[in-house]
Amino acid sequence: MTTQAHEFAHANAERFRQQLMELVRIPSVSAYASTHAGEVRRAAEWIANDMRRIGVQNVELLPTGGNPVVFGEWLSAGANAPTVLMYGHYDVQPAAMKDGWSSEPFEPIIREDGFMYARGSSDDKGQMFTHIKAVESILATRGKLPVNVKFLIEGEEEVGSKNLESFIAANVERLKADVCVISDTGFMHKDQPVITYALRGLTYMEIHVWGPKQDLHSGGYGGIVHNPALALVQILSKMHNADNSVAVPGFYDDVKGLSAEEREAMKATDISIETLKADTGVSQAWGEAAYTLRERIGARPTLEINGLYSGHIEEGAKTVLPARAMAKVSCRLVANQNSVKIYELVRDYVASLTPPTVRSEVKLLNRGEPALTPIDTPAMNAAIRAYEQGWGKAPLFLREGGSIPVVSDFQKYLHTPVLMMGFGLNNDGAHGPDEHYSMEMFHKGIDTMIYLFDEIGAQGK
């Protein structure tokens, strides 16, 4: 059923798009703390000002150990009405034309295909903005919401949300809610909504190997000094077994196997070889052959090499035997695994593989716990009905391969059910060149959030 709030959202669609373009023009790159801190704060202030303008109350930029959290609330629905906590993030990944963008990453453009191309358009400014615009549409037409709402919009998600857990722990009463909604996930196809009910966790590390006290001439010392770059790749080569499973002892000890029913349900969201090839350009799939592609990224943990550094990597030849080498390594974790335990297992395994000719150290950079959300709750039923009205089709349930650390933090400290209701696509190009966001899905997302507030409000406490 279309309401006045939906009519308002449709009538203001162009204004909403222009506002989103204004927000994504702000290069709020949290990874560049030394150069972009001012831009990150400017994005936070932009959001706070828009929230105040539409009638959200008690809007503040709350300090953390890093970038501020944008907090706001509207609690006039009364003590007997449910409270919805809405989470998003305003920081974005780095982006530059040299990375392969076809247009300036912080100068958004809506192309003929109906997508807005810009860094942060999908991850997560565009999806997060659907929450704010839904609240605006309801307040502008009804003067009140059917639920109480709270906003928590952070500025460090793209660097691991390293200060958010302590913020949540210190603000449990302020953040207390009956349900939390996060829009930072994607569909496989724009016509088929998806609810993500499981996310993988993350353990991100650096493996350092040191050899001689300084870089050496490879002609004078090659053959008698163990090259740290060689030692590192020798260690890394033993991280996987012949069947592509992870070789770290104890790595799978806490992994719960999939039931026959779960495996059957996951077939509905499986990834075809053709889709994988089209999306990535690879010639064939890789991984554990005993599992489907969806199972490999949704229900199996991984160990990936994210970057390598050693010796001379600039143009031209330099016959150097490097003094050190480093690899950035991440593990994606599934439900029941613990990020610190996985770090300790990798650390100890690397130590056991390190020959006496070099020294090694594994450093933990950041981490996040996996999360699994029950799919048989009243809040989930409200989400299903909201998607049915917004998209005209019931959502599928999906185990996602990515990580959103705050989900497990909300479950741990607030004991709040979390609805992961994405309004993007899995191939929106998040973190890569030419990130884009469907404007059709942006507006459907606003409609769906309006339906969700009404559905949750109708349920009552």
Secondary structure as GFF3:
##gff-version 3
##sequence-region A 1 461
A	DSSP	alpha_helix	4	11	.	.	.	ID=ss1
A	DSSP	alpha_helix	13	24	.	.	.	ID=ss2
A	DSSP	alpha_helix	33	54	.	.	.	ID=ss3
A	DSSP	beta_strand	57	62	.	.	.	ID=ss4
A	DSSP	beta_strand	69	74	.	.	.	ID=ss5
A	DSSP	beta_strand	83	89	.	.	.	ID=ss6
A	DSSP	three_ten_helix	97	99	.	.	.	ID=ss7
A	DSSP	beta_strand	109	110	.	.	.	ID=ss8
A	DSSP	beta_strand	115	117	.	.	.	ID=ss9
A	DSSP	alpha_helix	125	142	.	.	.	ID=ss10
A	DSSP	beta_strand	148	154	.	.	.	ID=ss11
A	DSSP	three_ten_helix	157	159	.	.	.	ID=ss12
A	DSSP	alpha_helix	164	170	.	.	.	ID=ss13
A	DSSP	alpha_helix	172	175	.	.	.	ID=ss14
A	DSSP	beta_strand	179	182	.	.	.	ID=ss15
A	DSSP	beta_strand	186	187	.	.	.	ID=ss16
A	DSSP	beta_strand	194	199	.	.	.	ID=ss17
A	DSSP	beta_strand	201	210	.	.	.	ID=ss18
A	DSSP	beta_strand	216	217	.	.	.	ID=ss19
A	DSSP	alpha_helix	218	221	.	.	.	ID=ss20
A	DSSP	alpha_helix	228	236	.	.	.	ID=ss21
A	DSSP	alpha_helix	260	266	.	.	.	ID=ss22
A	DSSP	three_ten_helix	267	269	.	.	.	ID=ss23
A	DSSP	alpha_helix	273	280	.	.	.	ID=ss24
A	DSSP	alpha_helix	293	298	.	.	.	ID=ss25
A	DSSP	beta_strand	302	310	.	.	.	ID=ss26
A	DSSP	beta_strand	320	321	.	.	.	ID=ss27
A	DSSP	beta_strand	324	333	.	.	.	ID=ss28
A	DSSP	alpha_helix	339	353	.	.	.	ID=ss29
A	DSSP	beta_strand	359	368	.	.	.	ID=ss30
A	DSSP	beta_strand	371	372	.	.	.	ID=ss31
A	DSSP	alpha_helix	378	391	.	.	.	ID=ss32
A	DSSP	beta_strand	396	400	.	.	.	ID=ss33
A	DSSP	alpha_helix	405	409	.	.	.	ID=ss34
A	DSSP	pi_helix	410	414	.	.	.	ID=ss35
A	DSSP	beta_strand	418	420	.	.	.	ID=ss36
A	DSSP	beta_strand	424	425	.	.	.	ID=ss37
A	DSSP	beta_strand	436	438	.	.	.	ID=ss38
A	DSSP	alpha_helix	439	459	.	.	.	ID=ss39
###
